[in-house]
Amino acid sequence: MQGGFFSGQLLIAMPGISDPRFERALILVCAHDDQHAMGVAVNRPVDGLTFPDLLARLDIKSSIVLPPDLVLMGGPVERERGFVVHTADYMGEHSLDVGEGLALTATREVLVAIANRNHQPRRSFLALGYAGWGAGQLEDEIKDNVWLTCQPDDDLVFGADYDRKWSLALAKIGVDPDRLSAFAGRA
């Protein structure tokens, strides 16, 4: 956490989260300041939609054979808009440095770069939509035990084991998911 903000961190949804859209969610915080926070889920694949399929729909020709990576549902806000989370070895004109060696680009340029090995990032995924919070909202949710946080790593962010990412993130911070409760207390 830099300067009191969570950019570059992963949010791990606690059991009993009041919004079912975030049950067992693992969200990479891409931007966070005193006015807002924005992140994308890293463990919610869109059934049957692959990255090559989406490129074909956008009429982006690929000069290489792309793996059939699944497109992810990044969150409930602007679900028709795409966001590419990628390693910071690729930084386009409109890329946002997320921290922890990660970046976010929401323009067509990164899709073309990935499809053509035009200085493509080492790792990436495409998410549709994002999760957003207003001023102080994310901080309040963390205080209210809605989210835990952890440092990202390549497997948690880019790995394809979507069903286990949530529990793997908990294990990374030493938490057994079977011992978590949906109820929080104060001492």
N, C-alpha and C positions, 0 to 999 in steps of 0.2 A: 504494500500500500504506500503510495507516494503522496506526500502532502495532504494526507487525510482522505484521499480518494482511492478508488478500487480499480482504476484502469489497468488492464493486463492480468487481472485476477479471475479466477473461476468462482462462480457462485454455485453452491450445492443446495438444492431445495431440501428443506427439512420435511419429514413426514407430517401430514396434516396441514400442508399449505392450503390456504383457503381457496385458491384459484386452481381448478383441476387442469388448466392448460400448462401449469408448471409442476405438476406432480412428477417427482424424480427427475427434474430438469437439472442440467448442468449448463451454465451460461457463462460465456466469456464476456467480461465487461470490456467493451471497446472504447468507450469514452465516459468520463465521469468528472464533473466539476461541481461547483456550488449551485448551478442552475438546473442540471439534468444528469441523467445517466442513460447509457444505451449499451445493449449487449445482444449477442446472438447465441442461441442454444447450439450445443455441439453434439447432442445425442438424440436428435429427433429426425430420422430420415423420412422423406416423403415417399410413400409406397409407390414403387414402379417408375420413379422419375430419376433418370441418371444424368450426369453432367453432359455426356455426348448427346443425349436426347434433347436437352435444353439448348445446347449450342445449335443443333439442327433447327429447332423451332425459331431461334433468333437469326437464322441464316448466316451463322458464323462457320466458315469452312475451316476444317482442321487439316494441317499438313502432316500430322502424326497420328498414330493410333492411340487414342486416349482410353485409359481404364474405365470400366463402367461404374465409377464412383457415384454413390447416391447423392442427390440434392437433399439438403436438410431444411427443416422448418425452423427458421431462426427465431420466430416469435410471432405474436398476434398482431403486431402493428405493421402496416404496409406490406401485407403478405404477397403482393404482386411485384414487389421490388427485390432485386437481388443484391446480395452482399457477399463478397469474396473475402474470407479470412485466409491469410497466407503468411508465410515466413517473410521476414523483413529483408531478405536478400533481393526481393523485388519491391521497388518503390516507384510507382507511377506518379504522374503530376498531381493526381487527386487522392493519393493514398494517405491514410491516417496511421501514424505510428501508435500502436496500441500499447507497446511496452513488452518486455519479456521476449524480444526478438520476433514479435508478431505485428502484423499490419492488417488494415481493412481497406478494401477498395470497392466502391460501388458504381464503377463506370465500366463501359464496354471494353476499354483498353486492356484491362487485366484478363478478360475472357479471350481476347484475340491473342494476347501474349501466351497464355496457357495452351491454346490450341495450336500454336505455331512455333513453340520453343523460342520465341522472341524474348529472351531474357526472362523466362518464366520462373516463378518462385519454386523453391525446392519442395515445399508442401503447400497444399491449399484445399479448401472446400468452398462450395457455394451454398449459401443459405437464402431462403426466401423469407422476408420479414425480419422483424427484430423485436426485442423487449425494451420498453422504455419506462423511465421513472422521472417524475418531476423533482423540483428542488427539495432536497432533504428526505425524499421518500425512500430511497434505497437505504440510506443510513438508518432511518427509523425501522425499516423491515429487518435489517441486520440486528439492531438492538432488541427487537421483538422476537428474535430467534426464528425468523422465517428462512434465513439463509446462513450457511456456513461458507467460509472462503478457503481456497487453497491456491497454491502456485500452479500454473499450467505446465504441462510437459507435452511432448509430441504425441504420445499415445492418447492422452486425454483429449487433446484438441483435434488431432487429425486421424486417430485410429478409427477402425471400422467396427469395433466391438461395441456398438451403440447400446445394446441391452445391459452391458456391464459397466459402462463409463461412470454412472452415478455411484455405484458401490466401490469402484476403483478409486474414485476421487475421495470418498470417505475413508477408505483404507489408507490413502496417502497421508491423511492427517491423523491417523490412528483411531478412527471411529468405526466401530462395528455396527453396520446398519440394523442388525437384529436387536441391538440394545438401545436404539433411538426411540424416543416417545414423541407423539404428536403434541404433548402437553409440556409447556415450559413453566419453570418456576423461578422465583427470585429469593435469594437468601439475604 
